[in-house]
Amino acid sequence: MLAARLLALAVAVTLAFAATAAAAQGALEVARDGEGKPYPSRAIRMIVPFPPGGPADIIARIVGQRMSGEWGQPVVIENRPGGNTAIGAQMAARAAADGYTLFVPMDTTMVMNPLVTSSLPYDPLKDFAPITLLTKNMSLVVVRSDGPRTIRELIAKAKANPGKLNMGAGTITSRLGALLFARTAGIDVQLVPFKGSPEIGQAVLAGTVDFALDSTGTSLPLIQSGHYRALAKYSNRPLPILPDLPSLSVAADLPALEESSTWVALVVPAGTSPAIVDKIHREVARIYADPAMAAKLQAIGIFPVSSAPAEFDAYIRSETERWSKVLRDSGNIKLD
């Protein structure tokens, strides 16, 4: 009887091992492209709907470089700015759903554009398959180094010169946040919209705008070099790299202004194989699990965040609901 039991146990273990091996092999086989080749078997392009140098471009290049090293295939960054990210989104939406075109949208692309634009050349929920968030940025209120030293000084200057100060912002989310700040603070300033952070930096340094909302990632080098002065962070979250920078809600005594931030994500054209989506998601999670990578990103003011595809999809929908309410409550705010 003992021999029979041992034989039965051995058979069960063998069958279990075979089943596990078959499942693992099957998983490997599922992650194949449209030509039946293991994914990826050729170069991948990653479309960024902004000019080089902004937070979306920076995170795309860092993640893309690590993907390329791990997978042994080039990941080519393709910058397609314009149309509040709609140009890049349209190009990505029309690409083949084979995993070889990745798209790096922002909240503007997936949430704000549908809320403020009557006709878009893409549908964020129908044309894309969500993969993961990449980062949640933090906006800073910045001036040139010879500008006001505090938020209260900036507000006082604006009130003393109604309609004469220019305020810069890039994405629709940033523009809305900037206009909400101006309205809540009771100041009359002119909004100057820009395509991306590099243009904002040039405008602040040239004096074309008196102050701006810009991301931490692109503001930080200018702050550290003494060209920018950060007056406040438009968030109540901690910012370890600038620990003494006050929150806008506190510094300006405007508690309603708790948060205005943007986020960057990763998606693929709808219809892409779930196995490929899963492989890309797992690769991003693996990259972010590296403490050295997390430290590198945080050192340049980028806060890595990853999420499962289903979680990201739910987040897009919740953000759409949140900003819909903000826009309704804000009345006739014009973002351009």
N, C-alpha and C positions, 0 to 999 in steps of 0.2 A: 504493500500500500504506500509506503514511504517513497519507493522508487517511482510509483505511478504519479504521486503528487508532485515530486520533483520534476518529472517529465512534463506534467501539465503546466507547472510554473514556468519552466524553461520555454515551452511553446508560447505561453501567454506573453512573456517578456519579449520573445523574438517577434511576435506579431505586433506588439505595441511599438517596438523599436522600428519595425518596418513601416508601420502606419505613420509614425512621427517623421521618419525620413522621407516618406512619400509626400506627406503634407508640406514639409520644408521644400522639397524639390518642386512641388506644385506651385508654391508661393513664388519661387524663383522664376518658374516658367511663366507665371501670369504676368509679371512685370516686363512685358514685351511691347515693342512699338507696333505701328501699323503694318510694318513689313515682316513681323514675326521675329525680329531680332531682339536680343536682350537690351532692355532700356537702361542707360542711354548708349547708343552705338555710334553716335555722331555728335557734332557740335549743337549746343543749345543756345538759343538767343533769349535774352532777358530784356524785355521792353520796359523802359523807365519813362514815364510821361513828363519828365522835367529835364532842364539843362543839366550838364555835369556840375558836380560840386554841392548839390543840395543833399538833405538827409536821405531822401529816397535813393538817390544815385550812390551815396556813400555806402549805405547798408547793402544795396544790390551788388556792388562791386566786392565787398567783403565776403558776403555769403556766396556769391558766384565763384570767387576765387577758391574758396574752400570746397565747394561742390566739384569744381574742375579737378582739384588735386585728389579728391576721393574717388571720383568716377573715371578719371583718365580721359575726359573729353572737354574740349573748350567750352566755356560759358561766356558768350559775347554780349556785352552790355550795349543796347541800342537806345539812345536818347531820342525821344520823340515828343518834345514839349509843344504846348499850345492848346487852345480851346478848353482851358481849365481841366486839362488831362484827357479831354475827349478824343483828341487826335491819336494819342497812343492807345487809348482804350478801344477805339474803332479798329485800329490795325490788329490789336491782339484778339479781338472778338472774331475777326474774319480769318484768323490763322487756322491751320489744320489742328485738329484736336488729337495730336500725336505725342504730346509731352515735350516737343522740341521748341515750343514758344511759351515762355513764362512771362507773366505780366506783374509789375510792381505798382499796384494802385494805392491811392491814399483814401482817406475818408471823403475827400472831395469827389473822387471817382465813384465810389460805391454808395455814398449816402447823400452828399450835398447836391451834386449835379441834378439828380432826378427831382429834388425838391424845389430847385430854383430855375430849372431850364425846361421849357415846354416841349422841346423836340431834341432828343439826343440820338446820335448814330449808334447807340448801343444800349442794352438793358443789363444793368449790373447783376440782377438776380437770374436772368435767363441765359445770358451769354457767357457767364464765367462759372467755373467750379472753384469754390474756395479751398485753399490749402491751409494757410496759417497767417496769423499776425506776425510781423517781424519786429516792430518797435512802436511804442507810444511816445511821441515826442513831447517836449515841454516848451511852450512859447515863452519868450522873454520880451519885456518892453525895454528897448535899447535906444540909445542916443549916441551921437558922436562924442568923443572924449571931452570936447569943450562945451558940451550941452549941459542941461540942468543936472544937478547932482542927486535929486530925489524925485520920486513920483509927485510929491506935493508941489515941488518947484515947477515941474512940468505942467501940472494942472493950473497952477497960478499964472504961469506964462501964457497958457492957452486962453485963460479967461481974460487976461489983460489985452489979448490980441485976437478977438473973435474972428473966425474965418480965415486967418492968415497962416496958421500952421498946417503943414502937410504931414499926414500919417501914412506910412507904408505898410502893406501886408501882401502876402502872396496868395495862398490858397483861399478858397471861398470860406472855409472854416475860420481861417485867420482873419479874413476881412470882417466876417460877422463878429468875431470876438473883439476886434479893434473897434468896430462901430458900437458894440454894446458897452465897451469901456467908455468911449466918448459920451454916449448918451447917459450912462449911469453917473459919470463924473460931472455932467452938465457943461461940457466944453464943445465949442463949435470949431471943428477942424475938417480939413479936406482929405478924403481917402484917396490914396494913389495906389492902384492895384499893380502888382508885378507878377511875372510868370514863375519866378522862383527866387530862392534865397540869394544866389550870387548877384542878381540885379538889385535886390534890396540892400545888400552890403554896399554896392557901388553908390547907390542913391544916398544912403546915410552918410557915407564918407565924403561925398561930393556936396552935401548940404541940400540936395534936391528935396529930401524929406527931413523933417525936424526930429521925428522919432518913428519907430517901427515895431511891429511884432515880428519876431523872427525865431527860428528854432534854436534850441540850445546847441545842437551839433555844429551848425554853421556860425553861430555867434561866438562860441567859445574861443576860437583862435584869435578873433578880433578883440575880444575882451582881454585875453592874456597878453596880447601884443600892445595893448594900450590905445587901440584905435576906437574901440567901442567902450561905452559905459552901460552896464546893465542896471536898470533902475528897480526892476521887480520881476518876479516869475509869475506868470499867469496861471498859477496852480497853488494848491495848498499841500501838494506832495513834497517830500524832502528832496533836496538837490545837493547830494554830498559834495559834488565837485565845486559848488559855490555855496557853502554852508551858511554864509552870512547874508545871502541875498533874500530880502523879505518877499512874502507873497503880496501880490497886488491887492488882494482883499483886505490885508492888514495894513500895508503901507499907505494905501489911499483911503483907508477906513470905508471900504465899499464891500461889505460882506457878501453881497449878491454875486460878486465876480469870483467864484470859487475855482473855476476851471475852464480854460479854453486851450485845448491841445489837439494835435493832429496825430494820425497814426499811419503806418505804412504796412503793407501786407503783401502776400504772394498768392496769385491765382493762376489758373490755366483756362483755355477755352472750354466751354461746356462740351461734354461728350468725351472728354479725356478719360482714359481707362482708370477706374478706381484704384487699381494696383499701382499705376504710375503716380497718381495723387498721393497715395499712402507712402510710396518710396520717397517722394520729394519731401513730404511732411516729416518723415522719420529722419531724413538727412538734416533738415533744419534743426530738429530737436537735438540731434547728435552734435551739431556744430555749437549750439547754444549751451550744451552740457559741459563744454570745455571751459573751466574757470578762467583760463588765460584769455579766451575769446570774450567772455563777459566783461572782464577787466579792461580789455582793449577798447571795447565799445563804450563802456561807461566813462573811460578816460577822455573820450572825444565828445561826450555829452549825448550819446545814443543809448537808450534803455532797451535792451533786448527783451522781447516778449514773444512767446510761441503759443499756439493753441491748436487743438485738433480741428479738422475741417468742419465737423458739426458744430463745435463751439464757436468757431469763427463765423459761420453762417448765422447762428443765433445772435452773435454780437452785432453783425451788420443790421439785422432787423431791429434790434433794440436801440441802436444808434439812430436809425431812421425815425423811429418813434420819438426819441428824445429831441432831436433837432427839428422835427415837424412841429412840436409843441413850442420850442423856442422861437421859431419863425412866426408862428401864429400869434404868440404873445408879444412879438416885437413890432407888430404893425407893418408899416410900409417901408421897412429898411431896404435901401438899395445897395447892392453889393458891388456894383461897378461904377 
